[in-house]
Amino acid sequence: MRLVPIAFVVASAFAPRLAAQARQAAGPAASNAVIAESDLLKVAQTVKSLRVEPTSLTIKVGQRVNLDTLTVTVIDSAGRVRGRLAAFDFVNIKPGEPASVVPRTLTGVHPGTTELVIRYPRLGWKRPDPRPEAKVKVVVRQ
C-alpha cells in the first residue's frame, strides 16, 4: 500500500471546487471569453475602458472590412480583462471622410486618414456617465 501525504489528498479533493469559486467570484467574463448579452449590464458596473485591436487599419480605396475583424476587450476599474464584446456600438464616420462605415462594414472611399470610434453597447449601459470608447485609426491608400 502506498502512503500519500494528507495535504496532497485534501488539495486534490478541493481543487475543482476552488477553481469554480474563483471563476464565479471573478464574474461572468473573467478572461478573454465573449461577454454574453445577458451579462452586459452586470459587467458594465465595473467597466473602466475598452481596448480595440488592431488599433490601426490600413485599407485601399474600395476595400471593405467587416467590423467583426476588430477585437474589443473590456477592462474593469482594477485593470483586469473582463472579456470581449461580441457586439459593440460605433460612431458613424462623417460624410466626406476617407472611409465610411455602413452596416458594420468599413469601406475605403478616398486616400486619407480618419478615426473609427467604438463604444460599449448602449443596450448594456445604464450608468449616468458616458460609455467607454476606444479608437481605431483608419488609413486609406490608393
Buried (B, 14 or more C-beta within 10 A) or exposed (E): EEEEEEEEEEEEEEEEEEEEEEEEEEBBBBEEEEBEEEBBEBBBEBBEBBBBEEEEBEBEBEBEBEBEEBEBBBBBEEEBBBBBBEBBBBEEBEEEBBBBBEEEEBBBBEEBBBEBBBBBBEEBBEEEEEBBBBBBEBBBEE
